[in-house]
Amino acid sequence: MSQFPAESISHSRVLVVGDVMLDRYWFGEVERISPEAPVPVVRVARREDRLGGAANVARNVAALGGHVTLVGVLGEDEAGDSVRRLAAEAGIQADLITDLSLHTTLKMRVLGRQQQLLRVDFEQHPAPEALDSIDAALARHLANHDIVVLSDYAKGVLTRVESLIALARSAGIPVLVDPKGDDYSRYRGATLVTPNRSEMQQAVGRWNSESELTDRAQRLRADLDLEALLVTRSEQGMTLFTDTGREHIDAQAHEVFDVSGAGDTVLATLAVSRAIGLPWADAMGWANRAGGIAVGKLGTSVVTAAELAGELS
């Protein structure tokens, strides 16, 4: 593979729409068990907030050198303020709708000695008025972007995903979708859908051979009128299905420390690669390398253009 095209990617323009959330980490030490219940007592020494969900996709696009606009929904609360601040610090152009009826989606993780002990989620679905604003924001930004990424974490922002895909498609803008659930008919007409292994099994059932996977993947791709379908398969690598057939790439040989957020990194790398016109196979290659770096980091993290360039050398 040739050198990572950082200069070209610096001109890419990616529009990310989806479920924005805040990932909150409390790091501490565990030295005893609580006298109140058989649970560890964590003495918190450090707190850290990171962008999560669609916001982490946008953060990864920015880290790779692309220009990115983020559209999503926040509550009017402290977590929402944190998301706005972190987005600005990351160089993300944020068009975030405030929904007074909900709390910002928050995933709070408690870690002791770098091991996750507990996760607490706060989430609500946005009101119909907020979804109207999402539709309007997509329409407003489409003309100024090369590619659209729809990041679906099933928190409700992409409830009307069909109309968003149709709007982008009518404007001639490619759409990449990170899916959720088993009803993939919602994503009909997208350019690419990127299920992981578990999500693919939800959509088409378990397969017993590579040929069976290929048959089911190509049938799904045709049924949904997709240009490409990329199945991310953890330690088994990635498999791409297009009109020209099947292409597979093995996983990069990295120690897996934490897989959270790695899919966001893969999606962001695909987006900037396709935004500058790289072929699907090359885009998959860079996404595979980026994902391999991401799983070696703790929590939702980013991979930079410099890291990808260093990986190749």
DRENDO-1510 file (C-alpha; in Angstrom, 1 decimal, always signed):
<recs>
REC; n; res; u; v; w
REC; 1; MET; +0.0; +0.0; +0.0 .
REC; 2; SER; +1.2; +3.5; -0.9 .
REC; 3; GLN; +1.8; +6.4; +1.6 .
REC; 4; PHE; -1.2; +7.6; +3.5 .
REC; 5; PRO; -2.7; +10.4; +1.5 .
REC; 6; ALA; -2.7; +13.0; +4.2 .
REC; 7; GLU; -2.4; +16.0; +1.9 .
REC; 8; SER; -5.4; +15.0; -0.1 .
REC; 9; ILE; -7.4; +14.1; +3.0 .
REC; 10; SER; -6.8; +17.7; +4.3 .
REC; 11; HIS; -9.3; +18.8; +1.6 .
REC; 12; SER; -12.0; +16.2; +2.3 .
REC; 13; ARG; -15.3; +17.4; +3.7 .
REC; 14; VAL; -17.3; +14.9; +5.7 .
REC; 15; LEU; -20.8; +15.4; +7.2 .
REC; 16; VAL; -21.5; +13.2; +10.2 .
REC; 17; VAL; -25.1; +12.8; +11.4 .
REC; 18; GLY; -26.2; +10.5; +14.2 .
REC; 19; ASP; -26.4; +9.7; +17.9 .
REC; 20; VAL; -24.1; +12.0; +19.7 .
REC; 21; MET; -23.1; +11.0; +23.2 .
REC; 22; LEU; -20.6; +11.7; +25.9 .
REC; 23; ASP; -18.3; +9.0; +27.2 .
REC; 24; ARG; -17.3; +9.7; +30.8 .
REC; 25; TYR; -14.5; +7.9; +32.5 .
REC; 26; TRP; -13.8; +7.8; +36.3 .
REC; 27; PHE; -10.3; +6.2; +36.9 .
REC; 28; GLY; -9.4; +5.0; +40.4 .
REC; 29; GLU; -7.8; +2.5; +42.6 .
REC; 30; VAL; -9.4; -0.5; +44.3 .
REC; 31; GLU; -8.0; -1.5; +47.6 .
REC; 32; ARG; -10.9; -3.0; +49.5 .
REC; 33; ILE; -14.5; -4.4; +49.3 .
REC; 34; SER; -17.4; -2.3; +50.5 .
REC; 35; PRO; -18.7; -3.3; +54.0 .
REC; 36; GLU; -22.2; -2.4; +52.6 .
REC; 37; ALA; -22.3; -4.9; +49.7 .
REC; 38; PRO; -19.9; -7.4; +48.0 .
REC; 39; VAL; -18.6; -4.7; +45.6 .
REC; 40; PRO; -15.2; -3.1; +45.2 .
REC; 41; VAL; -14.7; +0.5; +46.5 .
REC; 42; VAL; -13.1; +2.7; +43.8 .
REC; 43; ARG; -11.2; +5.7; +45.1 .
REC; 44; VAL; -11.6; +8.0; +42.1 .
REC; 45; ALA; -8.3; +9.8; +41.2 .
REC; 46; ARG; -9.0; +11.1; +37.7 .
REC; 47; ARG; -12.0; +12.0; +35.6 .
REC; 48; GLU; -12.1; +12.3; +31.8 .
REC; 49; ASP; -14.8; +13.1; +29.3 .
REC; 50; ARG; -14.5; +12.0; +25.6 .
REC; 51; LEU; -16.8; +12.4; +22.6 .
REC; 52; GLY; -18.7; +9.3; +21.9 .
REC; 53; GLY; -21.0; +7.8; +19.2 .
REC; 54; ALA; -21.4; +10.0; +16.1 .
REC; 55; ALA; -19.2; +12.6; +17.8 .
REC; 56; ASN; -16.4; +10.1; +18.1 .
REC; 57; VAL; -16.7; +9.5; +14.3 .
REC; 58; ALA; -16.4; +13.2; +13.7 .
REC; 59; ARG; -13.4; +13.5; +16.1 .
REC; 60; ASN; -11.6; +10.7; +14.2 .
REC; 61; VAL; -12.3; +12.5; +10.9 .
REC; 62; ALA; -10.7; +15.6; +12.3 .
REC; 63; ALA; -7.8; +13.7; +13.7 .
REC; 64; LEU; -7.1; +12.3; +10.3 .
REC; 65; GLY; -7.0; +15.8; +8.9 .
REC; 66; GLY; -10.4; +16.0; +7.3 .
REC; 67; HIS; -12.9; +18.9; +7.6 .
REC; 68; VAL; -16.0; +17.6; +9.4 .
REC; 69; THR; -19.4; +18.9; +10.3 .
REC; 70; LEU; -21.4; +17.1; +13.1 .
REC; 71; VAL; -25.2; +17.1; +13.3 .
REC; 72; GLY; -27.0; +15.6; +16.3 .
REC; 73; VAL; -29.2; +16.2; +19.3 .
REC; 74; LEU; -28.2; +17.2; +22.9 .
REC; 75; GLY; -30.1; +18.1; +26.0 .
REC; 76; GLU; -29.6; +21.4; +27.8 .
REC; 77; ASP; -27.4; +20.0; +30.5 .
REC; 78; GLU; -23.9; +19.7; +31.8 .
REC; 79; ALA; -23.1; +16.7; +29.6 .
REC; 80; GLY; -24.3; +18.6; +26.5 .
REC; 81; ASP; -22.1; +21.5; +27.4 .
REC; 82; SER; -19.1; +19.1; +27.6 .
REC; 83; VAL; -19.9; +17.7; +24.2 .
REC; 84; ARG; -20.0; +21.2; +22.7 .
REC; 85; ARG; -16.7; +22.1; +24.4 .
REC; 86; LEU; -14.9; +18.9; +23.3 .
REC; 87; ALA; -16.2; +19.3; +19.8 .
REC; 88; ALA; -14.8; +22.8; +19.5 .
REC; 89; GLU; -11.5; +21.7; +20.9 .
REC; 90; ALA; -11.3; +18.8; +18.4 .
REC; 91; GLY; -11.8; +21.2; +15.5 .
REC; 92; ILE; -15.3; +19.9; +14.6 .
REC; 93; GLN; -17.8; +22.2; +13.1 .
REC; 94; ALA; -20.8; +21.4; +15.2 .
REC; 95; ASP; -24.5; +22.0; +14.3 .
REC; 96; LEU; -26.0; +20.4; +17.4 .
REC; 97; ILE; -29.8; +20.7; +18.1 .
REC; 98; THR; -30.9; +21.3; +21.7 .
REC; 99; ASP; -33.9; +19.2; +22.8 .
REC; 100; LEU; -35.3; +20.5; +26.1 .
REC; 101; SER; -37.2; +17.3; +26.6 .
REC; 102; LEU; -34.2; +15.0; +27.0 .
REC; 103; HIS; -30.9; +14.5; +28.7 .
REC; 104; THR; -27.8; +14.2; +26.6 .
REC; 105; THR; -26.9; +10.5; +26.1 .
REC; 106; LEU; -24.1; +9.7; +28.6 .
REC; 107; LYS; -22.1; +6.5; +29.1 .
REC; 108; MET; -20.3; +6.6; +32.4 .
REC; 109; ARG; -17.6; +4.1; +33.0 .
REC; 110; VAL; -15.9; +3.4; +36.4 .
REC; 111; LEU; -12.4; +1.8; +36.1 .
REC; 112; GLY; -10.1; +0.4; +38.7 .
REC; 113; ARG; -6.5; -0.3; +37.7 .
REC; 114; GLN; -7.4; +0.2; +34.0 .
REC; 115; GLN; -10.2; -2.5; +34.3 .
REC; 116; GLN; -13.8; -1.5; +33.7 .
REC; 117; LEU; -15.9; -2.3; +36.7 .
REC; 118; LEU; -19.2; -0.6; +35.9 .
REC; 119; ARG; -21.0; +1.2; +33.1 .
REC; 120; VAL; -24.0; +3.4; +33.7 .
REC; 121; ASP; -26.0; +4.7; +30.7 .
REC; 122; PHE; -28.3; +7.7; +30.5 .
REC; 123; GLU; -30.3; +8.0; +27.3 .
REC; 124; GLN; -33.6; +9.2; +25.9 .
REC; 125; HIS; -35.0; +9.5; +22.4 .
REC; 126; PRO; -35.4; +12.9; +20.9 .
REC; 127; ALA; -38.7; +14.6; +20.3 .
REC; 128; PRO; -40.3; +14.8; +16.7 .
REC; 129; GLU; -39.4; +18.5; +16.6 .
REC; 130; ALA; -35.7; +17.7; +17.1 .
REC; 131; LEU; -35.9; +15.2; +14.2 .
REC; 132; ASP; -37.4; +17.9; +12.0 .
REC; 133; SER; -34.3; +20.0; +12.8 .
REC; 134; ILE; -32.1; +17.0; +11.9 .
REC; 135; ASP; -33.7; +16.8; +8.5 .
REC; 136; ALA; -33.3; +20.6; +8.0 .
REC; 137; ALA; -29.6; +20.5; +9.1 .
REC; 138; LEU; -28.8; +17.7; +6.6 .
REC; 139; ALA; -30.4; +19.6; +3.8 .
REC; 140; ARG; -28.6; +22.8; +4.8 .
REC; 141; HIS; -25.1; +21.2; +4.8 .
REC; 142; LEU; -25.2; +18.7; +2.0 .
REC; 143; ALA; -24.0; +20.9; -0.8 .
REC; 144; ASN; -20.8; +21.8; +1.1 .
REC; 145; HIS; -19.7; +18.2; +1.7 .
REC; 146; ASP; -18.2; +15.3; -0.3 .
REC; 147; ILE; -19.7; +12.4; +1.7 .
REC; 148; VAL; -22.3; +11.8; +4.5 .
REC; 149; VAL; -21.8; +9.4; +7.4 .
REC; 150; LEU; -24.8; +8.2; +9.3 .
REC; 151; SER; -23.8; +6.8; +12.7 .
REC; 152; ASP; -26.7; +4.8; +14.2 .
REC; 153; TYR; -26.4; +3.8; +17.9 .
REC; 154; ALA; -30.2; +3.3; +18.2 .
REC; 155; LYS; -30.7; +6.3; +20.4 .
REC; 156; GLY; -33.4; +7.8; +18.0 .
REC; 157; VAL; -31.6; +10.5; +16.0 .
REC; 158; LEU; -31.8; +8.3; +12.9 .
REC; 159; THR; -35.4; +7.3; +13.3 .
REC; 160; ARG; -36.1; +8.8; +9.9 .
REC; 161; VAL; -32.9; +7.5; +8.3 .
REC; 162; GLU; -34.7; +6.5; +5.1 .
REC; 163; SER; -35.5; +10.2; +4.3 .
REC; 164; LEU; -32.0; +11.3; +5.1 .
REC; 165; ILE; -30.5; +8.7; +2.7 .
REC; 166; ALA; -33.0; +9.7; +0.0 .
REC; 167; LEU; -32.1; +13.4; +0.4 .
REC; 168; ALA; -28.4; +12.7; +0.1 .
REC; 169; ARG; -28.8; +10.4; -2.8 .
REC; 170; SER; -30.9; +12.9; -4.7 .
REC; 171; ALA; -28.1; +15.4; -4.2 .
REC; 172; GLY; -25.5; +12.8; -5.6 .
REC; 173; ILE; -23.7; +12.6; -2.2 .
REC; 174; PRO; -22.4; +9.1; -1.1 .
REC; 175; VAL; -23.8; +7.9; +2.2 .
REC; 176; LEU; -21.9; +5.5; +4.5 .
REC; 177; VAL; -24.0; +3.9; +7.3 .
REC; 178; ASP; -22.9; +2.3; +10.6 .
REC; 179; PRO; -26.1; +0.2; +11.2 .
REC; 180; LYS; -28.0; -1.0; +14.3 .
REC; 181; GLY; -30.7; -3.6; +14.7 .
REC; 182; ASP; -31.9; -6.3; +12.3 .
REC; 183; ASP; -34.1; -4.2; +10.0 .
REC; 184; TYR; -31.6; -3.3; +7.3 .
REC; 185; SER; -34.4; -2.2; +4.9 .
REC; 186; ARG; -34.1; +1.2; +6.6 .
REC; 187; TYR; -30.8; +1.7; +5.0 .
REC; 188; ARG; -31.9; +0.9; +1.4 .
REC; 189; GLY; -30.2; +3.2; -1.1 .
REC; 190; ALA; -27.1; +4.0; +0.9 .
REC; 191; THR; -23.7; +3.7; -0.7 .
REC; 192; LEU; -22.1; +1.5; +2.0 .
REC; 193; VAL; -23.3; -0.2; +5.1 .
REC; 194; THR; -20.7; -1.4; +7.7 .
REC; 195; PRO; -22.1; -4.1; +10.0 .
REC; 196; ASN; -19.8; -5.8; +12.5 .
REC; 197; ARG; -19.9; -9.6; +12.7 .
REC; 198; SER; -22.6; -9.7; +15.3 .
REC; 199; GLU; -24.7; -7.1; +13.4 .
REC; 200; MET; -24.4; -9.1; +10.2 .
REC; 201; GLN; -25.6; -12.2; +11.9 .
REC; 202; GLN; -28.6; -10.3; +13.2 .
REC; 203; ALA; -29.4; -9.2; +9.6 .
REC; 204; VAL; -28.8; -12.5; +7.7 .
REC; 205; GLY; -28.4; -15.2; +10.2 .
REC; 206; ARG; -25.4; -17.3; +11.1 .
REC; 207; TRP; -23.3; -18.7; +8.3 .
REC; 208; ASN; -21.3; -21.9; +8.2 .
REC; 209; SER; -18.8; -21.1; +5.5 .
REC; 210; GLU; -17.2; -18.2; +3.7 .
REC; 211; SER; -19.2; -19.1; +0.5 .
REC; 212; GLU; -22.4; -19.0; +2.5 .
REC; 213; LEU; -21.5; -15.6; +3.9 .
REC; 214; THR; -20.7; -14.3; +0.4 .
REC; 215; ASP; -24.1; -15.5; -0.9 .
REC; 216; ARG; -26.0; -13.9; +1.9 .
REC; 217; ALA; -23.9; -10.7; +1.8 .
REC; 218; GLN; -24.3; -10.2; -1.9 .
REC; 219; ARG; -28.0; -10.9; -1.7 .
REC; 220; LEU; -28.4; -8.3; +1.1 .
REC; 221; ARG; -26.4; -5.8; -0.9 .
REC; 222; ALA; -28.5; -6.3; -4.0 .
REC; 223; ASP; -31.8; -6.2; -2.0 .
REC; 224; LEU; -30.7; -2.8; -0.4 .
REC; 225; ASP; -29.3; -1.3; -3.6 .
REC; 226; LEU; -25.9; -0.8; -2.0 .
REC; 227; GLU; -22.7; -0.1; -3.9 .
REC; 228; ALA; -20.7; -1.9; -1.2 .
REC; 229; LEU; -21.2; -3.9; +2.0 .
REC; 230; LEU; -18.3; -4.1; +4.5 .
REC; 231; VAL; -18.4; -6.7; +7.3 .
REC; 232; THR; -15.9; -5.9; +10.1 .
REC; 233; ARG; -15.0; -9.2; +11.8 .
REC; 234; SER; -12.7; -8.4; +14.7 .
REC; 235; GLU; -9.8; -10.8; +14.8 .
REC; 236; GLN; -10.9; -12.2; +11.4 .
REC; 237; GLY; -10.3; -8.9; +9.6 .
REC; 238; MET; -12.7; -7.3; +7.2 .
REC; 239; THR; -14.6; -8.5; +4.1 .
REC; 240; LEU; -15.8; -6.2; +1.4 .
REC; 241; PHE; -18.6; -7.1; -1.0 .
REC; 242; THR; -19.2; -5.1; -4.3 .
REC; 243; ASP; -20.4; -5.7; -7.8 .
REC; 244; THR; -16.9; -7.0; -8.7 .
REC; 245; GLY; -17.0; -9.7; -6.0 .
REC; 246; ARG; -15.5; -10.3; -2.5 .
REC; 247; GLU; -12.3; -8.9; -1.1 .
REC; 248; HIS; -10.9; -9.8; +2.3 .
REC; 249; ILE; -8.1; -8.4; +4.4 .
REC; 250; ASP; -6.8; -9.9; +7.6 .
REC; 251; ALA; -6.7; -8.1; +10.9 .
REC; 252; GLN; -3.6; -6.2; +11.8 .
REC; 253; ALA; -1.4; -7.9; +14.4 .
REC; 254; HIS; -2.0; -5.7; +17.4 .
REC; 255; GLU; -2.6; -6.5; +21.0 .
REC; 256; VAL; -6.3; -5.8; +21.7 .
REC; 257; PHE; -6.8; -3.6; +24.8 .
REC; 258; ASP; -10.2; -2.1; +24.3 .
REC; 259; VAL; -12.6; -2.4; +21.3 .
REC; 260; SER; -14.9; +0.4; +22.3 .
REC; 261; GLY; -15.0; +3.1; +19.6 .
REC; 262; ALA; -12.9; +1.1; +17.1 .
REC; 263; GLY; -15.9; +0.9; +14.7 .
REC; 264; ASP; -16.1; +4.7; +14.8 .
REC; 265; THR; -12.4; +4.9; +13.8 .
REC; 266; VAL; -13.0; +2.5; +10.9 .
REC; 267; LEU; -16.0; +4.4; +9.7 .
REC; 268; ALA; -14.1; +7.8; +9.8 .
REC; 269; THR; -11.2; +6.4; +7.9 .
REC; 270; LEU; -13.5; +4.9; +5.2 .
REC; 271; ALA; -15.2; +8.3; +4.9 .
REC; 272; VAL; -12.1; +10.4; +4.4 .
REC; 273; SER; -10.6; +7.8; +2.0 .
REC; 274; ARG; -13.8; +7.7; -0.2 .
REC; 275; ALA; -14.2; +11.5; +0.0 .
REC; 276; ILE; -10.9; +11.9; -1.9 .
REC; 277; GLY; -11.8; +9.1; -4.4 .
REC; 278; LEU; -9.8; +6.1; -3.1 .
REC; 279; PRO; -11.0; +2.8; -4.4 .
REC; 280; TRP; -13.0; +0.6; -2.0 .
REC; 281; ALA; -10.1; -1.8; -1.5 .
REC; 282; ASP; -7.6; +0.9; -0.6 .
REC; 283; ALA; -10.2; +2.6; +1.7 .
REC; 284; MET; -10.7; -0.8; +3.4 .
REC; 285; GLY; -7.0; -1.3; +3.8 .
REC; 286; TRP; -6.5; +2.1; +5.6 .
REC; 287; ALA; -9.6; +1.5; +7.7 .
REC; 288; ASN; -8.2; -1.9; +8.8 .
REC; 289; ARG; -4.9; -0.4; +9.8 .
REC; 290; ALA; -6.7; +2.4; +11.7 .
REC; 291; GLY; -8.9; +0.0; +13.5 .
REC; 292; GLY; -5.9; -2.1; +14.5 .
REC; 293; ILE; -4.3; +0.9; +16.1 .
REC; 294; ALA; -7.6; +2.0; +17.9 .
REC; 295; VAL; -8.1; -1.4; +19.7 .
REC; 296; GLY; -4.7; -0.9; +21.3 .
REC; 297; LYS; -5.9; +2.2; +23.2 .
REC; 298; LEU; -8.1; +2.5; +26.2 .
REC; 299; GLY; -11.6; +3.7; +25.7 .
REC; 300; THR; -13.0; +5.8; +22.8 .
REC; 301; SER; -9.9; +7.1; +21.1 .
REC; 302; VAL; -8.7; +8.6; +17.8 .
REC; 303; VAL; -6.1; +7.6; +15.3 .
REC; 304; THR; -4.2; +10.3; +13.6 .
REC; 305; ALA; -2.7; +10.6; +10.1 .
REC; 306; ALA; +0.8; +10.5; +11.6 .
REC; 307; GLU; +0.0; +7.2; +13.3 .
REC; 308; LEU; -1.2; +5.7; +10.1 .
REC; 309; ALA; +1.8; +6.9; +8.2 .
REC; 310; GLY; +4.0; +5.5; +10.9 .
REC; 311; GLU; +2.2; +2.2; +10.8 .
REC; 312; LEU; +3.0; +1.7; +7.2 .
REC; 313; SER; +6.7; +2.6; +7.6 .
</recs>
